[in-house]
Amino acid sequence: MDADLKQHKRSEEISTPLLQGNPGEQFPRARFLRLPHILGLLALGAAVVLFALIAEDVATTDPLTLTDVQISNWLHAHTTPKLTTFFLLISQLHSSLIVLAVSVTICVWLWAKKLRHWIFILALSVGGGMLLNVLLKSVFARTRPQFDNPILILNTFSFPSGHTMLATVFYGTLCVLAISRVRAWRWCACAIGFAVTMILLVGFSRMYLGAHYLTDVLGAMAEGLAWIAFSLLAIDAIRYRRRRKHAS
């Protein structure tokens, strides 16, 4: 009974709005930002800066892009049939259609568990992240790696990697959800470790298959982290405004 009460109190703390104050005030006093929101703002700022630095190198063809080509050529020269089959499977399992289908299934589960606000967070993270990635690809219009005997033939743009971005927002959002629902740090560590492993695996699979450069993958990870932070903060801010409106 005590454990259930503690879990309920912890859930309330995690889902508390960004700013604390009197809901009846026209301009509520912001006493402090809770730790999750401070971390979210820091993560958003750091990820945006990292993406901007990578994007600047890509746009101006800085020396880092030469390293891109060297790594791509090395990976392509060291492919093996078994690894190619494995990474093709990883890539196919993280296509847009499959990730969307799994996300919808998870949303149904969240609805049944009465975690309604997480449905909006997951929808904004995954759906909005996909649209953002399409926009950024059009802006940078970077061509994909070129090989005489490519494993994959793709006609879309390269930067940032769509598969990596999708894996980042999908696993990253589920990781935050898991951390918000469990108390034991070992399970939090497992959630983080699993999310990081899957994101890195998807990103490397795209490099191995010759679909993307290293900077495409790194840029997509930074983009995804920034979008997760934005989605969490945005939904929380909307919930806070709604509570203020109902309380006034």
Number of C-alpha atoms within 10 A of each C-alpha: 6 7 9 9 10 12 15 12 11 16 15 11 13 15 14 17 21 22 18 15 15 15 18 12 11 9 9 13 12 11 10 11 13 15 11 17 19 14 13 19 17 14 19 23 15 15 21 19 15 18 22 15 12 21 20 12 15 21 13 9 11 12 10 13 18 11 14 18 16 12 16 22 17 11 14 18 10 9 13 10 7 9 14 15 12 12 19 19 12 18 19 13 14 19 15 16 11 12 17 17 11 12 19 15 12 16 20 15 14 16 14 10 9 11 13 14 16 19 19 15 24 25 19 20 26 28 17 16 24 18 11 16 21 16 12 19 18 14 11 15 15 16 16 18 19 14 13 5 8 13 15 12 14 13 8 14 20 23 29 33 28 30 25 32 29 28 27 30 31 26 20 25 26 20 20 16 15 16 19 16 14 14 15 9 10 10 13 18 13 14 20 18 12 15 22 16 13 17 23 17 16 25 28 20 24 24 23 26 23 22 23 29 29 23 23 26 27 22 26 28 27 25 29 33 26 26 26 28 23 20 25 23 21 15 17 20 16 13 17 18 15 12 13 17 11 9 11 11
